[in-house]
Amino acid sequence: MNDDFPEASHDGEHAEPDSTNPLPPQPLGLKFYLALALVGLLVLLILVINIPGIRASAGASMTRANWTLQSYADSTGALVTVQPGTKITAMFGSDGKVTGSAGCNQYGAAYTVRDYAITISPPVSTKILCSGQYIMQQESDYLNDLSGIAELRISESGLRLFDRSGKPVLVFVKG
């Protein structure tokens, strides 16, 4: 036999009382449930109050950068890249005005943002005759696209504007 472990007594006479009996569970008091409810309410308030802040920050983030157009929807609705040698820009001001270069002419329009929804009024632009019919067509397509925007998505490096059907119409990069 192993001397390290004493044998258990089976006769019941020499059995030691079990000193590890757990205490019976105590009912949780009113204070516990009240504290739990307050923590739950606090978490809910943080979520509800913070979500509009995240959405509002999308519109505010637009105003912190100058945007250069990378691609746009042409007159057929296809997303195409900007013509080489032209630069189309947009700067969204905190005053609700967007201004920039349409590739040849300067333009301006009013805009409003609510959550991820955006509306842009029909832009007004200078009327300089630009060299090349493709540049004029690109400018016309871009200015038409601006007034059809309904939704925005912004990331660290890009701004994507969508039409009412959810189709991407204008894709900008910072710079």
Sequence and secondary structure as in RCSB ss.txt:
>XXXX:A:sequence
MNDDFPEASHDGEHAEPDSTNPLPPQPLGLKFYLALALVGLLVLLILVINIPGIRASAGASMTRANWTLQSYADS
TGALVTVQPGTKITAMFGSDGKVTGSAGCNQYGAAYTVRDYAITISPPVSTKILCSGQYIMQQESDYLNDLSGIA
ELRISESGLRLFDRSGKPVLVFVKG
>XXXX:A:secstr
  SSS    SSSSS    TT         HHHHHHHHHHHHHHHHHHHHHHHHHHHHHHHHHTTSEEEEEEEE T
TS EEE  TT  BEEEE TTSEEEEEBSSSEEEEEEEEETTEEEE   EE     SSHHHHHHHHHHHHHHTT  
EEEE SSEEEEE TTS EEEEEEE 
